[in-house]
Amino acid sequence: ILFMLALCYQFPRFLDAQRQHKWGIEGQGELRGLIGKTVGILGLGHTGGELATRCKAFGMNVLAWRRSAEPHPSVDHLYSTEKGDGIEDVLHQSDILVLALPLSDRTFHLLGEREFSQMKDTAFLVNMARGNVINEAALLKALNDGEIAGAGLDTFGQEPLPESSPLW
């Protein structure tokens, strides 16, 4: 949730303004929080389910994708592999996409160029899963090309993240 708020409110710009002793940032009146935004959660185990509950408390529309079709009380629309659903609908609709699934052969590089191209160019990605769920080269390309608006990353393919990594 910290990453979601920091991305939506462009926190690094406010921090830079503070360091320069400037009051606020240009366009701050247009920034909005999480209320009314759509969060897509890939992986609805314990962590993803707890996140869904907290996102509802922020007034968000909650979409989720998981293996089983078992509903969750905080999820507005559930997509599941049991029902034959892919992740595409979640990608298209999400203002914020959160990864909360385990790393496996099926989830290795689950997000690559094709998936990033299906996301809104205003969407943010938050990864609290495992680094290798994302193809990091494809993520960098998506960020540099403006295919997505930003990312909050809690984990990486190589940890600690090398000083030379452009993900910094």
Accessible surface in RSA format (square Angstrom, percent):
REM  Atomic radii and reference values for relative SASA: ProtOr
REM  Chains: A
REM  Algorithm: Lee & Richards
REM  Probe-radius: 1.40
REM  Slices: 20
REM RES _ NUM      All-atoms   Total-Side   Main-Chain    Non-polar    All polar
REM                ABS   REL    ABS   REL    ABS   REL    ABS   REL    ABS   REL
RES ILE A   1    57.39  32.7  31.02  23.1  26.37  63.6  31.02  22.3  26.37  71.6
RES LEU A   2   141.79  79.0 134.51  96.2   7.28  18.3 136.63  96.0   5.16  13.9
RES PHE A   3    70.79  35.4  70.23  43.5   0.57   1.5  70.25  42.6   0.54   1.6
RES MET A   4     1.33   0.7   1.33   0.9   0.00   0.0   1.33   1.1   0.00   0.0
RES LEU A   5    54.40  30.3  53.66  38.4   0.74   1.9  53.95  37.9   0.45   1.2
RES ALA A   6    23.99  22.1  19.55  30.2   4.44  10.1  23.52  33.1   0.47   1.2
RES LEU A   7    33.81  18.8  29.24  20.9   4.57  11.5  31.18  21.9   2.63   7.1
RES CYS A   8     9.43   7.1   0.23   0.3   9.21  21.6   2.79   7.1   6.65   7.2
RES TYR A   9    92.54  43.2  92.54  52.7   0.00   0.0  61.26  46.0  31.28  38.6
RES GLN A  10    63.58  35.6  59.43  43.4   4.15   9.9  21.09  44.9  42.49  32.2
RES PHE A  11   104.29  52.2 103.95  64.4   0.33   0.9 104.29  63.2   0.00   0.0
RES PRO A  12    85.95  62.6  83.50  76.1   2.45   8.9  85.71  70.8   0.24   1.5
RES ARG A  13   102.80  43.2  98.94  50.4   3.86   9.2  49.24  67.3  53.56  32.5
RES PHE A  14    63.54  31.8  58.85  36.4   4.69  12.2  59.51  36.1   4.03  11.5
RES LEU A  15    52.52  29.2  51.17  36.6   1.35   3.4  52.52  36.9   0.00   0.0
RES ASP A  16    70.99  49.7  69.78  69.5   1.21   2.9  15.85  37.3  55.14  55.0
RES ALA A  17     8.69   8.0   5.84   9.0   2.86   6.5   8.08  11.4   0.62   1.6
RES GLN A  18   123.04  68.8 112.36  82.1  10.68  25.4  41.77  88.9  81.27  61.6
RES ARG A  19   163.47  68.6 136.04  69.4  27.42  65.3  59.80  81.7 103.67  62.8
RES GLN A  20   106.03  59.3  81.54  59.6  24.49  58.3  37.65  80.1  68.38  51.9
RES HIS A  21   169.73  92.8 131.14  91.1  38.59  98.7  87.40  90.1  82.33  95.8
RES LYS A  22   128.95  62.9 115.30  70.7  13.65  32.5  73.92  66.5  55.02  58.6
RES TRP A  23   248.74  99.8 217.68 105.4  31.06  72.9 193.99 103.4  54.75  88.8
RES GLY A  24    20.54  25.3   0.00   N/A  20.54  25.3   5.24  14.4  15.30  34.3
RES ILE A  25    23.64  13.5   7.13   5.3  16.51  39.8  16.23  11.7   7.41  20.1
RES GLU A  26   158.77  91.2 137.36 103.9  21.41  51.0  59.49 115.1  99.28  81.1
RES GLY A  27    41.48  51.2   0.00   N/A  41.48  51.2  30.69  84.2  10.79  24.2
RES GLN A  28    76.69  42.9  65.88  48.1  10.82  25.8  20.16  42.9  56.53  42.9
RES GLY A  29    50.57  62.4   0.00   N/A  50.57  62.4  39.54 108.5  11.03  24.7
RES GLU A  30   142.94  82.1 124.87  94.5  18.07  43.0  49.80  96.3  93.14  76.0
RES LEU A  31    26.92  15.0  19.34  13.8   7.57  19.0  20.90  14.7   6.01  16.2
RES ARG A  32   147.48  61.9 140.96  71.9   6.52  15.5  64.21  87.8  83.28  50.5
RES GLY A  33    10.43  12.9   0.00   N/A  10.43  12.9   5.91  16.2   4.51  10.1
RES LEU A  34     4.29   2.4   0.46   0.3   3.83   9.6   0.46   0.3   3.83  10.3
RES ILE A  35   136.77  77.8 122.52  91.3  14.25  34.3 122.52  88.2  14.25  38.7
RES GLY A  36    62.51  77.1   0.00   N/A  62.51  77.1  35.95  98.7  26.56  59.5
RES LYS A  37    51.66  25.2  50.39  30.9   1.27   3.0  17.55  15.8  34.10  36.3
RES THR A  38    17.71  12.6  17.71  18.0   0.00   0.0   0.81   1.1  16.90  25.5
RES VAL A  39     0.00   0.0   0.00   0.0   0.00   0.0   0.00   0.0   0.00   0.0
RES GLY A  40     0.00   0.0   0.00   N/A   0.00   0.0   0.00   0.0   0.00   0.0
RES ILE A  41     0.00   0.0   0.00   0.0   0.00   0.0   0.00   0.0   0.00   0.0
RES LEU A  42     0.00   0.0   0.00   0.0   0.00   0.0   0.00   0.0   0.00   0.0
RES GLY A  43     8.62  10.6   0.00   N/A   8.62  10.6   8.62  23.7   0.00   0.0
RES LEU A  44     6.42   3.6   0.00   0.0   6.42  16.1   0.64   0.5   5.77  15.5
RES GLY A  45    46.48  57.3   0.00   N/A  46.48  57.3  39.44 108.2   7.03  15.8
RES HIS A  46   150.94  82.5 129.53  90.0  21.41  54.8  94.79  97.7  56.15  65.3
RES THR A  47    69.76  49.6  64.16  65.0   5.60  13.3  34.22  46.0  35.54  53.7
RES GLY A  48     0.20   0.2   0.00   N/A   0.20   0.2   0.00   0.0   0.20   0.4
RES GLY A  49     5.50   6.8   0.00   N/A   5.50   6.8   5.38  14.8   0.13   0.3
RES GLU A  50    72.12  41.4  71.34  54.0   0.78   1.9  22.36  43.2  49.77  40.6
RES LEU A  51    12.57   7.0   9.98   7.1   2.59   6.5  11.87   8.3   0.70   1.9
RES ALA A  52     0.00   0.0   0.00   0.0   0.00   0.0   0.00   0.0   0.00   0.0
RES THR A  53    63.87  45.4  61.33  62.2   2.53   6.0  50.80  68.2  13.07  19.8
RES ARG A  54   116.47  48.9 115.92  59.1   0.55   1.3  41.25  56.4  75.22  45.6
RES CYS A  55     0.51   0.4   0.30   0.3   0.21   0.5   0.21   0.5   0.30   0.3
RES LYS A  56    79.08  38.6  66.12  40.6  12.95  30.8  44.33  39.9  34.75  37.0
RES ALA A  57    91.51  84.1  46.72  72.1  44.79 101.9  59.76  84.2  31.75  84.1
RES PHE A  58    79.58  39.8  68.82  42.6  10.76  28.0  75.80  46.0   3.78  10.8
RES GLY A  59    35.60  43.9   0.00   N/A  35.60  43.9  24.51  67.3  11.08  24.8
RES MET A  60     2.22   1.1   0.10   0.1   2.12   5.0   0.74   0.6   1.48   2.0
RES ASN A  61    56.83  39.2  52.75  51.0   4.08   9.8  22.00  52.9  34.83  33.7
RES VAL A  62     0.00   0.0   0.00   0.0   0.00   0.0   0.00   0.0   0.00   0.0
RES LEU A  63     5.30   3.0   5.30   3.8   0.00   0.0   5.30   3.7   0.00   0.0
RES ALA A  64     0.00   0.0   0.00   0.0   0.00   0.0   0.00   0.0   0.00   0.0
RES TRP A  65    30.78  12.4  30.78  14.9   0.00   0.0  30.78  16.4   0.00   0.0
RES ARG A  66    46.66  19.6  43.20  22.0   3.46   8.2   8.74  11.9  37.92  23.0
RES ARG A  67   157.04  65.9 150.99  77.0   6.05  14.4  45.71  62.5 111.34  67.5
RES SER A  68    35.67  30.1  33.80  45.1   1.88   4.3  31.56  67.2   4.11   5.8
RES ALA A  69    34.79  32.0  21.71  33.5  13.08  29.8  22.44  31.6  12.35  32.7
RES GLU A  70   115.99  66.6 107.36  81.2   8.63  20.5  33.78  65.3  82.21  67.1
RES PRO A  71   107.48  78.3  94.60  86.2  12.89  46.8  95.16  78.6  12.32  76.6
RES HIS A  72    39.94  21.8  32.73  22.8   7.21  18.4  20.49  21.1  19.45  22.6
RES PRO A  73   136.39  99.4  91.86  83.7  44.52 161.8 105.51  87.1  30.87 191.9
RES SER A  74    14.94  12.6  12.10  16.2   2.83   6.5   2.83   6.0  12.10  17.0
RES VAL A  75    20.59  13.5   1.23   1.1  19.36  46.6   1.69   1.5  18.90  51.3
RES ASP A  76    75.73  53.0  40.10  39.9  35.62  84.2  20.51  48.3  55.22  55.1
RES HIS A  77    88.12  48.2  84.58  58.8   3.54   9.1  56.64  58.4  31.48  36.6
RES LEU A  78    19.85  11.1  13.48   9.6   6.37  16.0  13.48   9.5   6.37  17.1
RES TYR A  79    22.40  10.5  22.40  12.7   0.00   0.0   9.94   7.5  12.46  15.4
RES SER A  80     0.00   0.0   0.00   0.0   0.00   0.0   0.00   0.0   0.00   0.0
RES THR A  81    62.94  44.8  45.96  46.6  16.98  40.5  40.41  54.3  22.53  34.1
RES GLU A  82   126.52  72.6  87.31  66.1  39.21  93.3  44.94  86.9  81.58  66.6
RES LYS A  83   116.01  56.6  80.54  49.4  35.47  84.5  61.63  55.5  54.38  57.9
RES GLY A  84    68.60  84.6   0.00   N/A  68.60  84.6  35.13  96.4  33.47  75.0
RES ASP A  85    40.68  28.5  31.13  31.0   9.55  22.6   6.13  14.4  34.55  34.5
RES GLY A  86    32.71  40.3   0.00   N/A  32.71  40.3  20.97  57.5  11.75  26.3
RES ILE A  87    12.51   7.1  11.38   8.5   1.14   2.7  11.38   8.2   1.14   3.1
RES GLU A  88    60.85  34.9  60.85  46.0   0.00   0.0  28.31  54.8  32.54  26.6
RES ASP A  89    69.81  48.9  68.74  68.4   1.07   2.5   3.34   7.9  66.47  66.3
RES VAL A  90     0.00   0.0   0.00   0.0   0.00   0.0   0.00   0.0   0.00   0.0
RES LEU A  91     0.38   0.2   0.27   0.2   0.11   0.3   0.33   0.2   0.05   0.1
RES HIS A  92    94.71  51.8  83.01  57.7  11.71  29.9  54.40  56.1  40.32  46.9
RES GLN A  93    71.27  39.9  64.36  47.0   6.91  16.5  32.27  68.7  39.00  29.6
RES SER A  94     0.17   0.1   0.10   0.1   0.06   0.1   0.10   0.2   0.06   0.1
RES ASP A  95    31.86  22.3  31.15  31.0   0.71   1.7   7.54  17.8  24.32  24.3
RES ILE A  96     0.06   0.0   0.06   0.0   0.00   0.0   0.06   0.0   0.00   0.0
RES LEU A  97     0.00   0.0   0.00   0.0   0.00   0.0   0.00   0.0   0.00   0.0
RES VAL A  98     0.29   0.2   0.29   0.3   0.00   0.0   0.29   0.3   0.00   0.0
RES LEU A  99     0.00   0.0   0.00   0.0   0.00   0.0   0.00   0.0   0.00   0.0
RES ALA A 100    15.33  14.1   0.00   0.0  15.33  34.9   4.13   5.8  11.20  29.7
RES LEU A 101    11.62   6.5   6.27   4.5   5.36  13.5   9.43   6.6   2.19   5.9
RES PRO A 102    96.97  70.7  87.16  79.5   9.82  35.7  96.07  79.3   0.91   5.6
RES LEU A 103    75.73  42.2  49.45  35.4  26.28  66.1  49.45  34.7  26.28  70.7
RES SER A 104    47.94  40.5  34.51  46.1  13.44  30.9  45.53  97.0   2.41   3.4
RES ASP A 105   147.66 103.4 120.84 120.3  26.82  63.4  38.78  91.3 108.88 108.6
RES ARG A 106   167.79  70.4 143.77  73.3  24.02  57.2  80.37 109.8  87.41  53.0
RES THR A 107    13.15   9.4  13.15  13.3   0.00   0.0  13.15  17.7   0.00   0.0
RES PHE A 108   107.16  53.6  94.01  58.2  13.15  34.2  94.01  57.0  13.15  37.6
RES HIS A 109    70.30  38.4  55.66  38.7  14.64  37.5  37.74  38.9  32.56  37.9
RES LEU A 110    31.91  17.8  23.77  17.0   8.14  20.5  28.69  20.2   3.21   8.6
RES LEU A 111     0.00   0.0   0.00   0.0   0.00   0.0   0.00   0.0   0.00   0.0
RES GLY A 112     9.95  12.3   0.00   N/A   9.95  12.3   9.95  27.3   0.00   0.0
RES GLU A 113   104.46  60.0  96.67  73.1   7.80  18.6  31.87  61.6  72.59  59.3
RES ARG A 114   137.76  57.8 128.14  65.3   9.62  22.9  71.00  97.0  66.76  40.5
RES GLU A 115    25.49  14.6  25.49  19.3   0.00   0.0   0.24   0.5  25.25  20.6
RES PHE A 116     0.25   0.1   0.11   0.1   0.14   0.4   0.11   0.1   0.14   0.4
RES SER A 117    67.89  57.4  39.76  53.1  28.13  64.8  28.18  60.0  39.71  55.6
RES GLN A 118    34.29  19.2  24.35  17.8   9.95  23.7  18.52  39.4  15.77  12.0
RES MET A 119    12.67   6.6   0.23   0.2  12.44  29.6   0.60   0.5  12.07  16.0
RES LYS A 120    76.25  37.2  66.62  40.9   9.63  22.9  50.09  45.1  26.15  27.9
RES ASP A 121    94.70  66.3  81.52  81.1  13.18  31.2  19.67  46.3  75.03  74.8
RES THR A 122    91.79  65.3  81.87  83.0   9.92  23.6  71.22  95.7  20.57  31.1
RES ALA A 123     0.03   0.0   0.03   0.0   0.00   0.0   0.03   0.0   0.00   0.0
RES PHE A 124    30.22  15.1  30.22  18.7   0.00   0.0  30.22  18.3   0.00   0.0
RES LEU A 125     0.00   0.0   0.00   0.0   0.00   0.0   0.00   0.0   0.00   0.0
RES VAL A 126     4.94   3.3   4.94   4.5   0.00   0.0   4.94   4.3   0.00   0.0
RES ASN A 127     0.42   0.3   0.42   0.4   0.00   0.0   0.00   0.0   0.42   0.4
RES MET A 128    63.99  33.1  44.34  29.3  19.65  46.8  29.64  25.2  34.35  45.5
RES ALA A 129     7.40   6.8   0.00   0.0   7.40  16.8   5.36   7.6   2.03   5.4
RES ARG A 130   139.52  58.6 139.52  71.1   0.00   0.0  29.11  39.8 110.40  66.9
RES GLY A 131     4.03   5.0   0.00   N/A   4.03   5.0   0.53   1.5   3.49   7.8
RES ASN A 132    49.66  34.2  48.38  46.8   1.29   3.1   0.01   0.0  49.66  48.0
RES VAL A 133     0.00   0.0   0.00   0.0   0.00   0.0   0.00   0.0   0.00   0.0
RES ILE A 134     3.29   1.9   2.86   2.1   0.43   1.0   2.86   2.1   0.43   1.2
RES ASN A 135    44.10  30.4  44.10  42.6   0.00   0.0   0.32   0.8  43.78  42.3
RES GLU A 136    44.28  25.4  40.78  30.9   3.49   8.3  17.63  34.1  26.65  21.8
RES ALA A 137    75.12  69.1  61.42  94.8  13.70  31.2  65.29  91.9   9.84  26.1
RES ALA A 138     4.22   3.9   1.16   1.8   3.06   7.0   2.85   4.0   1.37   3.6
RES LEU A 139     0.41   0.2   0.41   0.3   0.00   0.0   0.41   0.3   0.00   0.0
RES LEU A 140    38.96  21.7  38.96  27.9   0.00   0.0  38.96  27.4   0.00   0.0
RES LYS A 141    92.70  45.2  86.84  53.3   5.86  14.0  65.51  59.0  27.19  29.0
RES ALA A 142     0.35   0.3   0.18   0.3   0.17   0.4   0.18   0.3   0.17   0.4
RES LEU A 143    55.70  31.0  37.85  27.1  17.86  44.9  38.11  26.8  17.59  47.3
RES ASN A 144   125.09  86.3  88.68  85.7  36.41  87.7  26.25  63.2  98.84  95.5
RES ASP A 145    85.50  59.9  51.72  51.5  33.79  79.9  22.39  52.7  63.12  62.9
RES GLY A 146    41.14  50.7   0.00   N/A  41.14  50.7  29.36  80.6  11.78  26.4
RES GLU A 147    53.75  30.9  47.42  35.9   6.34  15.1  23.26  45.0  30.49  24.9
RES ILE A 148     3.43   2.0   0.00   0.0   3.43   8.3   0.00   0.0   3.43   9.3
RES ALA A 149    55.63  51.1  19.26  29.7  36.37  82.7  26.72  37.6  28.91  76.6
RES GLY A 150     9.17  11.3   0.00   N/A   9.17  11.3   9.17  25.2   0.00   0.0
RES ALA A 151    28.53  26.2   2.34   3.6  26.19  59.6   2.34   3.3  26.19  69.4
RES GLY A 152     4.03   5.0   0.00   N/A   4.03   5.0   4.03  11.1   0.00   0.0
RES LEU A 153    29.96  16.7  13.29   9.5  16.68  41.9  13.29   9.3  16.68  44.9
RES ASP A 154    96.19  67.4  73.22  72.9  22.97  54.3   8.25  19.4  87.94  87.7
RES THR A 155    16.54  11.8  14.44  14.6   2.10   5.0   7.21   9.7   9.33  14.1
RES PHE A 156    41.26  20.6  34.05  21.1   7.21  18.8  34.05  20.6   7.21  20.6
RES GLY A 157    34.09  42.0   0.00   N/A  34.09  42.0   7.87  21.6  26.22  58.7
RES GLN A 158   113.70  63.6 108.81  79.5   4.89  11.6  40.85  86.9  72.85  55.3
RES GLU A 159   104.99  60.3  71.95  54.4  33.04  78.7  28.94  56.0  76.05  62.1
RES PRO A 160   121.98  88.9 111.64 101.8  10.34  37.6 118.47  97.8   3.51  21.8
RES LEU A 161    21.92  12.2   9.14   6.5  12.79  32.1   9.14   6.4  12.79  34.4
RES PRO A 162    44.82  32.7  34.92  31.8   9.90  36.0  44.82  37.0   0.00   0.0
RES GLU A 163   173.44  99.6 146.13 110.6  27.31  65.0  58.87 113.9 114.57  93.5
RES SER A 164   105.29  89.0  72.28  96.5  33.01  76.0  58.64 124.9  46.65  65.3
RES SER A 165    18.85  15.9   9.33  12.4   9.52  21.9   9.87  21.0   8.97  12.6
RES PRO A 166   102.64  74.8  69.51  63.4  33.13 120.4  82.25  67.9  20.39 126.7
RES LEU A 167    28.74  16.0   4.72   3.4  24.01  60.4   7.02   4.9  21.72  58.4
RES TRP A 168   192.95  77.4 134.54  65.1  58.41 137.1 150.36  80.2  42.59  69.1
END  Absolute sums over single chains surface
CHAIN  1 A     9343.5       7356.0       1987.5       5134.9       4208.6
END  Absolute sums over all chains
TOTAL          9343.5       7356.0       1987.5       5134.9       4208.6
